[in-house]
Amino acid sequence: MEKESKYNPVQYIAINKIVEGLIKDYMVETEYKDDLTQEVYLILLTHNQKMLQKIIEKNQIRFYIARIIRNQYFSNTSAFYRKYKKPKLNKETLKPILDMEEGNDDDNNYD
């Protein structure tokens, strides 16, 4: 990227679909792709834009974003995990119990 760009760093990243390409490379489960993409862009928007510009100029932006994706997707303490993966895991864990309770209600019906 040229030093004098008409785009801010996040616009450059979005136009070049860097986040989307890296998420595809990581083979993220389809159900999480959009949510993870949005979470990464939120993180990038809150970062120091001058710092992001320097990372782009050093041609290290793909590595930098790959680390964000990896940390968000694979860490069980990340914001992404807490918002998206943990609720799904809790629901999947509880489903057999809830299904069993529903079955018991039918068995106890004495009409």
ABEGO torsion letter per residue (X at the ends): XBABBABBAAAAAAAAGAAAAAAAAAGBBAAAAAAAAAAAAAAAAABBAAAAAAAAAAGAAAAAAAAAAAAAAABAABAAAAAAAAAAAAAAAAAAAAAAAAAAAAAABAX
